[in-house]
Amino acid sequence: MTTLLKALAIAPAIAVLAAVPATAQNKTAGRYDTLPATAYAVVAEVRAKPGKEGALREVTLPLVAAVRNEPNNLLYFLHEDRQSPGHFVFYEIFASEADFVAHNATPHVQAWFAKLPELAAGEVKVTRMEILGNTRSDR
């Protein structure tokens, strides 16, 4: 392959990388090893009752901003299953287990829990995860 053809073959990848801001390109490299050894991860799932998918989504979406503003929340993502609308999965990391417990006691989380009997099919399934592959937390 000629040099020109090689350059043309990788040009799309270079264009994509160039479009990503430099701060985003370098940001990931240092974030994971800065988690405290006490970091506490949780995966939680909740499913809407049939016909309540939109209502559960509506009361759940405001949690994203509220929880991300909690002082010891390090990461908080809300996901919805593309194949099963109304099946929500949360991925959360707090500075410590005590911070997760405190999170569950906040007014916004308690208000959300109070709405679940009407909207959710069953309880919230919570899986408490250990973070592996992180040099600071693997000690």
Secondary structure, 3 states (H helix, E strand, C coil): CCHHHHHHHHHHHHHHHHHCCHHHHHHHHHHHHHCCCCCEEEEEEEEECCCCHHHHHHHHHHHHHHHHCCCCEEEEEEEECCCCCCEEEEEEEECCHHHHHHHHCCHHHHHHHHHHHHHECCCCEEEEECCCCCCCCCC
